Protein backbone atom coordinates (compact mmCIF):
# COMPACT_ATOMS: atom_id res chain seq x y z
CA UNK A 1 0.00 0.00 0.00
CA UNK A 2 1.49 3.42 -0.93
CA UNK A 3 2.98 5.36 1.95
CA UNK A 4 0.88 8.38 1.01
CA UNK A 5 -2.22 6.43 2.14
CA UNK A 6 -0.81 6.38 5.66
CA UNK A 7 -0.16 10.14 5.40
CA UNK A 8 -3.82 10.79 4.57
CA UNK A 9 -5.33 13.23 7.14
CA UNK A 10 -8.23 10.85 7.82
CA UNK A 11 -5.82 8.25 9.27
CA UNK A 12 -5.89 10.09 12.60
CA UNK A 13 -9.69 10.25 12.52
CA UNK A 14 -10.01 6.51 11.86
CA UNK A 15 -7.51 5.58 14.59
CA UNK A 16 -9.26 7.92 17.02
CA UNK A 17 -12.67 6.48 16.21
CA UNK A 18 -11.43 2.93 16.78
CA UNK A 19 -9.96 4.03 20.10
CA UNK A 20 -13.57 4.48 21.22
CA UNK A 21 -14.88 1.18 19.89
CA UNK A 22 -14.39 -1.49 17.23
CA UNK A 23 -16.22 -0.76 14.00
CA UNK A 24 -16.65 -1.73 10.37
CA UNK A 25 -15.79 0.73 7.56
CA UNK A 26 -19.42 1.48 6.67
CA UNK A 27 -20.12 2.45 10.27
CA UNK A 28 -16.88 4.47 10.43
CA UNK A 29 -17.87 6.43 7.33
CA UNK A 30 -21.30 7.30 8.72
CA UNK A 31 -19.90 8.31 12.11
CA UNK A 32 -17.09 10.47 10.71
CA UNK A 33 -19.45 12.27 8.36
CA UNK A 34 -21.88 12.89 11.22
CA UNK A 35 -19.18 14.34 13.45
CA UNK A 36 -17.45 16.70 11.07
CA UNK A 37 -18.35 18.81 8.04
CA UNK A 38 -14.70 18.57 6.98
CA UNK A 39 -14.83 14.80 7.03
CA UNK A 40 -18.13 14.82 5.15
CA UNK A 41 -16.49 16.81 2.37
CA UNK A 42 -13.21 14.89 2.28
CA UNK A 43 -14.10 11.25 2.86
CA UNK A 44 -15.46 9.04 0.13
CA UNK A 45 -16.28 5.37 0.53
CA UNK A 46 -13.30 4.40 -1.61
CA UNK A 47 -10.90 6.64 0.31
CA UNK A 48 -11.99 5.23 3.65
CA UNK A 49 -11.81 1.58 2.55
CA UNK A 50 -8.32 2.14 1.08
CA UNK A 51 -7.21 3.83 4.29
CA UNK A 52 -8.57 1.02 6.47
CA UNK A 53 -6.81 -1.56 4.27
CA UNK A 54 -3.53 0.38 4.59
CA UNK A 55 -3.88 0.63 8.36
CA UNK A 56 -4.53 -3.11 8.64
CA UNK A 57 -1.52 -3.83 6.42
CA UNK A 58 0.62 -1.61 8.65
CA UNK A 59 -0.50 -3.61 11.68
CA UNK A 60 -2.40 -0.71 13.25
CA UNK A 61 -5.80 -2.40 12.89
CA UNK A 62 -6.85 -6.03 13.21
CA UNK A 63 -10.00 -7.80 12.06
CA UNK A 64 -12.29 -9.00 14.84
CA UNK A 65 -14.45 -11.02 12.47
CA UNK A 66 -17.48 -10.30 10.37
CA UNK A 67 -20.81 -8.82 11.42
CA UNK A 68 -24.22 -8.99 9.78
CA UNK A 69 -27.12 -6.64 10.46
CA UNK A 70 -30.52 -7.69 9.11
CA UNK A 71 -30.46 -8.34 5.38
CA UNK A 72 -27.31 -6.30 4.85
CA UNK A 73 -24.11 -7.99 3.69
CA UNK A 74 -21.53 -9.11 6.21
CA UNK A 75 -18.98 -6.47 7.12
CA UNK A 76 -15.52 -6.85 8.63
CA UNK A 77 -15.19 -5.29 12.06
CA UNK A 78 -11.81 -3.75 12.92
CA UNK A 79 -10.17 -2.98 16.25
CA UNK A 80 -7.17 -0.86 17.18
CA UNK A 81 -3.98 -2.80 17.88
CA UNK A 82 -1.32 -1.80 20.40
CA UNK A 83 0.81 -0.57 17.50
CA UNK A 84 -2.14 1.43 16.22
CA UNK A 85 -2.69 2.97 19.64
CA UNK A 86 0.98 3.92 19.84
CA UNK A 87 0.82 5.49 16.36
CA UNK A 88 -2.31 7.44 17.31
CA UNK A 89 -0.59 8.82 20.42
CA UNK A 90 2.54 9.68 18.43
CA UNK A 91 0.58 11.58 15.78
CA UNK A 92 -1.60 13.36 18.30
CA UNK A 93 1.39 14.49 20.33
CA UNK A 94 3.21 15.73 17.24
CA UNK A 95 0.25 17.56 15.71
CA UNK A 96 -0.75 19.24 18.97
CA UNK A 97 2.80 20.37 19.73
CA UNK A 98 3.72 21.63 16.26
CA UNK A 99 1.71 24.67 15.03
CA UNK A 100 2.13 24.02 11.32
CA UNK A 101 0.83 26.60 8.90
CA UNK A 102 -2.38 25.19 7.49
CA UNK A 103 -3.42 26.64 4.14
CA UNK A 104 -7.19 26.98 3.82
CA UNK A 105 -9.23 27.90 0.75
CA UNK A 106 -10.30 31.11 2.46
CA UNK A 107 -6.70 32.12 3.15
CA UNK A 108 -5.87 31.48 -0.50
CA UNK A 109 -8.82 33.62 -1.61
CA UNK A 110 -8.00 36.47 0.80
CA UNK A 111 -4.55 36.63 -0.79
CA UNK A 112 -6.23 37.98 -3.94
CA UNK A 113 -9.02 39.96 -2.29
CA UNK A 114 -7.92 43.03 -4.24
CA UNK A 115 -9.23 41.53 -7.47
CA UNK A 116 -12.81 41.97 -6.24
CA UNK A 117 -12.51 45.72 -5.80
CA UNK A 118 -13.68 47.48 -2.61
CA UNK A 119 -17.41 47.02 -3.16
CA UNK A 120 -17.05 43.44 -4.34
CA UNK A 121 -14.85 42.60 -1.37
CA UNK A 122 -17.33 44.11 1.08
CA UNK A 123 -20.21 42.22 -0.54
CA UNK A 124 -18.37 38.88 -0.50
CA UNK A 125 -17.07 39.30 3.06
CA UNK A 126 -20.50 40.36 4.29
CA UNK A 127 -22.09 37.27 2.78
CA UNK A 128 -19.41 35.03 4.32
CA UNK A 129 -19.98 36.61 7.72
CA UNK A 130 -23.74 36.02 7.40
CA UNK A 131 -23.25 32.35 6.58
CA UNK A 132 -20.66 31.92 9.31
CA UNK A 133 -23.04 33.48 11.83
CA UNK A 134 -25.80 31.04 10.87
CA UNK A 135 -23.46 28.04 11.01
CA UNK A 136 -21.93 29.13 14.30
CA UNK A 137 -25.33 29.58 15.92
CA UNK A 138 -26.32 26.06 14.86
CA UNK A 139 -23.00 24.65 16.10
CA UNK A 140 -23.43 26.44 19.46
CA UNK A 141 -26.86 24.88 19.86
CA UNK A 142 -25.56 21.40 19.05
CA UNK A 143 -22.69 21.79 21.51
CA UNK A 144 -25.01 23.05 24.25
CA UNK A 145 -27.40 20.15 23.62
CA UNK A 146 -24.54 17.64 23.79
CA UNK A 147 -23.27 19.04 27.08
CA UNK A 148 -26.79 19.20 28.51
CA UNK A 149 -27.26 15.54 27.55
CA UNK A 150 -24.26 14.63 29.66
CA UNK A 151 -21.61 14.24 26.96
CA UNK A 152 -18.22 14.84 28.64
CA UNK A 153 -16.71 18.15 27.61
CA UNK A 154 -13.49 16.41 26.59
CA UNK A 155 -15.45 14.46 23.96
CA UNK A 156 -16.61 17.65 22.25
CA UNK A 157 -13.49 19.76 22.79
CA UNK A 158 -12.92 19.95 19.04
CA UNK A 159 -16.33 21.63 18.65
CA UNK A 160 -15.25 24.30 21.13
CA UNK A 161 -12.06 24.87 19.16
CA UNK A 162 -13.94 25.10 15.85
CA UNK A 163 -16.33 27.66 17.35
CA UNK A 164 -13.39 29.70 18.65
CA UNK A 165 -11.86 29.78 15.16
CA UNK A 166 -15.17 30.75 13.57
CA UNK A 167 -15.69 33.60 16.03
CA UNK A 168 -12.17 34.87 15.47
CA UNK A 169 -12.74 34.80 11.71
CA UNK A 170 -15.99 36.74 12.05
CA UNK A 171 -14.22 39.36 14.16
CA UNK A 172 -11.53 39.73 11.50
CA UNK A 173 -14.10 39.95 8.70
CA UNK A 174 -16.03 42.69 10.52
CA UNK A 175 -12.79 44.62 11.03
CA UNK A 176 -11.77 44.22 7.38
CA UNK A 177 -15.19 45.40 6.15
CA UNK A 178 -15.01 48.43 8.43
CA UNK A 179 -11.49 49.26 7.21
CA UNK A 180 -12.62 49.10 3.58
CA UNK A 181 -15.63 51.32 4.20
CA UNK A 182 -13.64 53.93 6.15
CA UNK A 183 -10.80 53.94 3.64
CA UNK A 184 -8.27 52.54 6.08
CA UNK A 185 -7.78 49.63 3.70
CA UNK A 186 -7.15 51.19 0.30
CA UNK A 187 -7.08 49.73 -3.19
CA UNK A 188 -4.10 50.59 -5.41
CA UNK A 189 -5.15 51.45 -8.94
CA UNK A 190 -3.37 48.35 -10.25
CA UNK A 191 -5.53 46.17 -7.99
CA UNK A 192 -8.83 47.54 -9.30
CA UNK A 193 -10.91 44.96 -11.18
CA UNK A 194 -10.74 45.28 -14.95
CA UNK A 195 -13.76 44.93 -17.23
CA UNK A 196 -13.75 41.79 -19.37
CA UNK A 197 -12.06 42.08 -22.75
CA UNK A 198 -14.49 42.45 -25.69
CA UNK A 199 -15.18 39.36 -27.71
CA UNK A 200 -13.37 39.18 -31.08
CA UNK A 201 -16.81 38.89 -32.68
CA UNK A 202 -17.79 42.38 -31.52
C-alpha positions as CSV (number, residue, x, y, z in Angstrom):
1,X,0.0,0.0,0.0
2,X,1.5,3.4,-0.9
3,X,3.0,5.4,2.0
4,X,0.9,8.4,1.0
5,X,-2.2,6.4,2.1
6,X,-0.8,6.4,5.7
7,X,-0.2,10.1,5.4
8,X,-3.8,10.8,4.6
9,X,-5.3,13.2,7.1
10,X,-8.2,10.9,7.8
11,X,-5.8,8.3,9.3
12,X,-5.9,10.1,12.6
13,X,-9.7,10.3,12.5
14,X,-10.0,6.5,11.9
15,X,-7.5,5.6,14.6
16,X,-9.3,7.9,17.0
17,X,-12.7,6.5,16.2
18,X,-11.4,2.9,16.8
19,X,-10.0,4.0,20.1
20,X,-13.6,4.5,21.2
21,X,-14.9,1.2,19.9
22,X,-14.4,-1.5,17.2
23,X,-16.2,-0.8,14.0
24,X,-16.6,-1.7,10.4
25,X,-15.8,0.7,7.6
26,X,-19.4,1.5,6.7
27,X,-20.1,2.4,10.3
28,X,-16.9,4.5,10.4
29,X,-17.9,6.4,7.3
30,X,-21.3,7.3,8.7
31,X,-19.9,8.3,12.1
32,X,-17.1,10.5,10.7
33,X,-19.5,12.3,8.4
34,X,-21.9,12.9,11.2
35,X,-19.2,14.3,13.4
36,X,-17.4,16.7,11.1
37,X,-18.4,18.8,8.0
38,X,-14.7,18.6,7.0
39,X,-14.8,14.8,7.0
40,X,-18.1,14.8,5.2
41,X,-16.5,16.8,2.4
42,X,-13.2,14.9,2.3
43,X,-14.1,11.2,2.9
44,X,-15.5,9.0,0.1
45,X,-16.3,5.4,0.5
46,X,-13.3,4.4,-1.6
47,X,-10.9,6.6,0.3
48,X,-12.0,5.2,3.7
49,X,-11.8,1.6,2.5
50,X,-8.3,2.1,1.1
51,X,-7.2,3.8,4.3
52,X,-8.6,1.0,6.5
53,X,-6.8,-1.6,4.3
54,X,-3.5,0.4,4.6
55,X,-3.9,0.6,8.4
56,X,-4.5,-3.1,8.6
57,X,-1.5,-3.8,6.4
58,X,0.6,-1.6,8.6
59,X,-0.5,-3.6,11.7
60,X,-2.4,-0.7,13.3
61,X,-5.8,-2.4,12.9
62,X,-6.8,-6.0,13.2
63,X,-10.0,-7.8,12.1
64,X,-12.3,-9.0,14.8
65,X,-14.5,-11.0,12.5
66,X,-17.5,-10.3,10.4
67,X,-20.8,-8.8,11.4
68,X,-24.2,-9.0,9.8
69,X,-27.1,-6.6,10.5
70,X,-30.5,-7.7,9.1
71,X,-30.5,-8.3,5.4
72,X,-27.3,-6.3,4.9
73,X,-24.1,-8.0,3.7
74,X,-21.5,-9.1,6.2
75,X,-19.0,-6.5,7.1
76,X,-15.5,-6.9,8.6
77,X,-15.2,-5.3,12.1
78,X,-11.8,-3.8,12.9
79,X,-10.2,-3.0,16.3
80,X,-7.2,-0.9,17.2
81,X,-4.0,-2.8,17.9
82,X,-1.3,-1.8,20.4
83,X,0.8,-0.6,17.5
84,X,-2.1,1.4,16.2
85,X,-2.7,3.0,19.6
86,X,1.0,3.9,19.8
87,X,0.8,5.5,16.4
88,X,-2.3,7.4,17.3
89,X,-0.6,8.8,20.4
90,X,2.5,9.7,18.4
91,X,0.6,11.6,15.8
92,X,-1.6,13.4,18.3
93,X,1.4,14.5,20.3
94,X,3.2,15.7,17.2
95,X,0.3,17.6,15.7
96,X,-0.8,19.2,19.0
97,X,2.8,20.4,19.7
98,X,3.7,21.6,16.3
99,X,1.7,24.7,15.0
100,X,2.1,24.0,11.3
101,X,0.8,26.6,8.9
102,X,-2.4,25.2,7.5
103,X,-3.4,26.6,4.1
104,X,-7.2,27.0,3.8
105,X,-9.2,27.9,0.7
106,X,-10.3,31.1,2.5
107,X,-6.7,32.1,3.1
108,X,-5.9,31.5,-0.5
109,X,-8.8,33.6,-1.6
110,X,-8.0,36.5,0.8
111,X,-4.6,36.6,-0.8
112,X,-6.2,38.0,-3.9
113,X,-9.0,40.0,-2.3
114,X,-7.9,43.0,-4.2
115,X,-9.2,41.5,-7.5
116,X,-12.8,42.0,-6.2
117,X,-12.5,45.7,-5.8
118,X,-13.7,47.5,-2.6
119,X,-17.4,47.0,-3.2
120,X,-17.0,43.4,-4.3
121,X,-14.8,42.6,-1.4
122,X,-17.3,44.1,1.1
123,X,-20.2,42.2,-0.5
124,X,-18.4,38.9,-0.5
125,X,-17.1,39.3,3.1
126,X,-20.5,40.4,4.3
127,X,-22.1,37.3,2.8
128,X,-19.4,35.0,4.3
129,X,-20.0,36.6,7.7
130,X,-23.7,36.0,7.4
131,X,-23.2,32.4,6.6
132,X,-20.7,31.9,9.3
133,X,-23.0,33.5,11.8
134,X,-25.8,31.0,10.9
135,X,-23.5,28.0,11.0
136,X,-21.9,29.1,14.3
137,X,-25.3,29.6,15.9
138,X,-26.3,26.1,14.9
139,X,-23.0,24.7,16.1
140,X,-23.4,26.4,19.5
141,X,-26.9,24.9,19.9
142,X,-25.6,21.4,19.0
143,X,-22.7,21.8,21.5
144,X,-25.0,23.1,24.3
145,X,-27.4,20.2,23.6
146,X,-24.5,17.6,23.8
147,X,-23.3,19.0,27.1
148,X,-26.8,19.2,28.5
149,X,-27.3,15.5,27.6
150,X,-24.3,14.6,29.7
151,X,-21.6,14.2,27.0
152,X,-18.2,14.8,28.6
153,X,-16.7,18.2,27.6
154,X,-13.5,16.4,26.6
155,X,-15.4,14.5,24.0
156,X,-16.6,17.7,22.2
157,X,-13.5,19.8,22.8
158,X,-12.9,19.9,19.0
159,X,-16.3,21.6,18.7
160,X,-15.2,24.3,21.1
161,X,-12.1,24.9,19.2
162,X,-13.9,25.1,15.8
163,X,-16.3,27.7,17.4
164,X,-13.4,29.7,18.7
165,X,-11.9,29.8,15.2
166,X,-15.2,30.8,13.6
167,X,-15.7,33.6,16.0
168,X,-12.2,34.9,15.5
169,X,-12.7,34.8,11.7
170,X,-16.0,36.7,12.0
171,X,-14.2,39.4,14.2
172,X,-11.5,39.7,11.5
173,X,-14.1,40.0,8.7
174,X,-16.0,42.7,10.5
175,X,-12.8,44.6,11.0
176,X,-11.8,44.2,7.4
177,X,-15.2,45.4,6.2
178,X,-15.0,48.4,8.4
179,X,-11.5,49.3,7.2
180,X,-12.6,49.1,3.6
181,X,-15.6,51.3,4.2
182,X,-13.6,53.9,6.1
183,X,-10.8,53.9,3.6
184,X,-8.3,52.5,6.1
185,X,-7.8,49.6,3.7
186,X,-7.2,51.2,0.3
187,X,-7.1,49.7,-3.2
188,X,-4.1,50.6,-5.4
189,X,-5.2,51.4,-8.9
190,X,-3.4,48.3,-10.2
191,X,-5.5,46.2,-8.0
192,X,-8.8,47.5,-9.3
193,X,-10.9,45.0,-11.2
194,X,-10.7,45.3,-15.0
195,X,-13.8,44.9,-17.2
196,X,-13.7,41.8,-19.4
197,X,-12.1,42.1,-22.7
198,X,-14.5,42.5,-25.7
199,X,-15.2,39.4,-27.7
200,X,-13.4,39.2,-31.1
201,X,-16.8,38.9,-32.7
202,X,-17.8,42.4,-31.5
